[in-house]
Amino acid sequence: MKPEELKKLDSYFKRTFGNTELTVKARPRKDDSAELYLGDEFLGLIYKDEDEGELSYNFSMAILDMDL
């Protein structure tokens, strides 16, 4: 993803969840997705989806049974 997209997503997550510790980071060698962190802890992936001229982003987070 482009730096402008990462910045917009970063602002969106911080604003939506009211947490300034959330950070969106670029993925090495991947340009269709980014990573979301809470401090140093990896939370999940944000995928860019372009379909029929419409742009959206999908957030995917795995929750391990032992974390429940």
Backbone as JSON, one array per atom type, in Angstrom:
{
  "sequence": "MKPEELKKLDSYFKRTFGNTELTVKARPRKDDSAELYLGDEFLGLIYKDEDEGELSYNFSMAILDMDL",
  "N": [[0.84, -1.18, 0.0], [0.31, 2.3, -0.5], [2.12, 5.01, 1.08], [0.33, 7.12, 1.8], [-2.12, 5.79, 2.04], [-1.58, 4.06, 4.18], [-1.25, 5.92, 6.21], [-3.84, 7.08, 6.35], [-5.34, 4.81, 7.09], [-4.12, 4.24, 9.54], [-4.86, 6.51, 11.04], [-7.64, 6.13, 10.97], [-8.03, 3.69, 12.44], [-7.0, 4.43, 14.98], [-8.75, 6.52, 15.66], [-11.3, 5.27, 15.5], [-11.17, 3.17, 17.41], [-10.32, 4.57, 19.58], [-7.67, 4.58, 20.53], [-4.42, 5.41, 20.8], [-2.23, 3.8, 20.67], [-2.42, 1.99, 18.65], [-1.07, 0.97, 15.54], [-0.53, 1.15, 12.09], [1.33, -0.67, 9.81], [3.5, -1.05, 6.98], [3.8, -4.03, 5.0], [6.59, -6.13, 4.51], [7.7, -6.74, 1.24], [5.1, -6.99, 0.26], [2.39, -5.46, -1.31], [-0.32, -5.26, -1.23], [-1.48, -5.3, 1.2], [-1.45, -4.56, 4.77], [-0.12, -4.36, 8.15], [-1.54, -4.49, 11.42], [-0.82, -3.21, 14.6], [-0.76, -3.29, 18.19], [0.9, -1.44, 20.18], [3.76, -3.29, 20.51], [2.6, -5.64, 19.81], [1.37, -7.83, 17.42], [-1.68, -7.6, 15.74], [-3.32, -8.14, 13.47], [-4.12, -8.44, 9.92], [-4.59, -6.07, 7.28], [-6.31, -5.97, 4.4], [-6.28, -4.77, 1.09], [-8.89, -4.18, -1.16], [-9.92, -4.04, -4.36], [-12.62, -3.76, -6.43], [-14.49, -3.76, -9.27], [-14.06, -1.0, -9.64], [-14.52, 0.01, -7.12], [-13.17, 0.7, -3.92], [-12.11, -0.93, -1.01], [-11.29, -1.92, 2.37], [-10.26, -4.73, 4.2], [-10.19, -6.09, 7.42], [-8.46, -8.58, 9.1], [-8.3, -10.76, 11.79], [-6.86, -13.2, 13.75], [-7.91, -15.2, 16.46], [-6.61, -16.85, 19.06], [-7.43, -19.86, 20.79], [-6.3, -20.2, 23.31], [-6.04, -17.6, 24.16], [-8.49, -16.76, 24.93]],
  "CA": [[0.0, 0.0, 0.0], [1.04, 3.57, -0.56], [2.24, 5.68, 2.39], [-0.87, 7.89, 2.11], [-3.13, 4.83, 2.49], [-1.19, 3.61, 5.51], [-1.51, 7.04, 7.13], [-5.29, 7.18, 6.51], [-5.78, 3.65, 7.86], [-3.61, 4.44, 10.89], [-5.76, 7.49, 11.67], [-8.96, 5.51, 11.11], [-8.03, 2.73, 13.56], [-6.81, 5.17, 16.22], [-9.98, 7.28, 15.92], [-12.42, 4.35, 15.68], [-11.03, 2.42, 18.65], [-9.91, 5.47, 20.64], [-6.42, 4.09, 21.1], [-3.26, 5.94, 20.06], [-1.18, 2.77, 20.62], [-2.6, 1.22, 17.41], [-0.2, 1.43, 14.47], [-0.58, 0.43, 10.82], [2.66, -0.74, 9.22], [3.62, -1.72, 5.68], [4.35, -5.39, 5.03], [7.74, -6.3, 3.6], [7.49, -7.47, -0.02], [3.67, -7.1, -0.07], [1.83, -4.12, -1.51], [-1.78, -5.33, -1.22], [-1.93, -5.43, 2.58], [-0.66, -3.91, 5.83], [-0.24, -5.02, 9.44], [-2.0, -3.65, 12.53], [-0.16, -3.53, 15.87], [-1.08, -2.58, 19.41], [2.25, -1.39, 20.73], [4.61, -4.25, 19.79], [1.85, -6.87, 19.59], [0.7, -7.96, 16.14], [-3.11, -7.89, 15.88], [-3.92, -8.72, 12.28], [-3.79, -7.92, 8.6], [-5.56, -5.24, 6.59], [-6.19, -6.24, 2.98], [-6.86, -3.81, 0.15], [-9.75, -4.87, -2.1], [-10.47, -3.21, -5.44], [-13.54, -4.56, -7.22], [-15.36, -2.97, -10.14], [-13.83, 0.42, -9.43], [-14.76, 0.38, -5.72], [-12.05, 0.37, -3.04], [-12.44, -1.18, 0.4], [-10.22, -2.56, 3.14], [-10.76, -5.79, 5.08], [-9.31, -6.37, 8.54], [-8.53, -9.98, 9.5], [-7.59, -11.0, 13.04], [-7.02, -14.53, 14.3], [-7.98, -15.23, 17.92], [-6.23, -18.16, 19.52], [-8.24, -20.39, 21.87], [-5.63, -20.0, 24.6], [-6.16, -16.19, 24.52], [-9.86, -16.48, 25.39]],
  "C": [[0.88, 1.24, 0.0], [1.09, 4.2, 0.83], [1.0, 6.49, 2.78], [-2.0, 6.99, 2.63], [-2.84, 4.37, 3.9], [-1.51, 4.68, 6.55], [-3.02, 7.18, 7.4], [-5.83, 6.03, 7.35], [-5.34, 3.77, 9.32], [-4.52, 5.39, 11.66], [-7.14, 6.9, 11.93], [-9.01, 4.58, 12.32], [-7.88, 3.45, 14.9], [-8.1, 5.9, 16.63], [-11.14, 6.33, 16.27], [-12.36, 3.63, 17.02], [-10.53, 3.27, 19.82], [-8.62, 5.07, 21.33], [-5.24, 4.54, 20.25], [-2.11, 4.94, 19.97], [-1.31, 1.89, 19.37], [-1.74, 1.84, 16.31], [-0.36, 0.54, 13.24], [0.8, 0.5, 10.18], [2.62, -1.46, 7.88], [4.19, -3.12, 5.88], [5.53, -5.48, 4.08], [7.34, -7.17, 2.4], [6.03, -7.71, -0.38], [3.12, -5.69, -0.23], [0.3, -4.1, -1.51], [-2.35, -5.42, 0.19], [-0.99, -4.7, 3.53], [-0.9, -4.68, 7.12], [-0.72, -4.02, 10.49], [-1.37, -4.15, 13.82], [-0.79, -2.72, 17.0], [0.22, -2.57, 20.21], [3.14, -2.29, 19.88], [3.88, -5.53, 19.42], [1.1, -6.83, 18.26], [-0.76, -8.34, 16.37], [-3.71, -8.57, 14.67], [-3.49, -8.02, 11.01], [-4.94, -7.1, 8.04], [-5.31, -5.45, 5.09], [-6.91, -5.18, 2.16], [-7.65, -4.6, -0.9], [-10.32, -3.88, -3.11], [-11.32, -4.09, -6.34], [-14.49, -3.64, -7.97], [-15.28, -1.48, -9.84], [-14.08, 0.9, -8.0], [-13.6, -0.13, -4.86], [-12.56, 0.17, -1.62], [-11.24, -1.86, 1.05], [-10.86, -3.56, 4.08], [-9.73, -6.08, 6.16], [-9.54, -7.81, 8.97], [-7.67, -10.21, 10.73], [-7.89, -12.42, 13.52], [-7.02, -14.44, 15.82], [-7.7, -16.67, 18.36], [-7.08, -18.59, 20.72], [-7.62, -20.11, 23.24], [-5.69, -18.53, 25.06], [-7.54, -15.83, 25.06], [-10.0, -16.68, 26.88]]
}
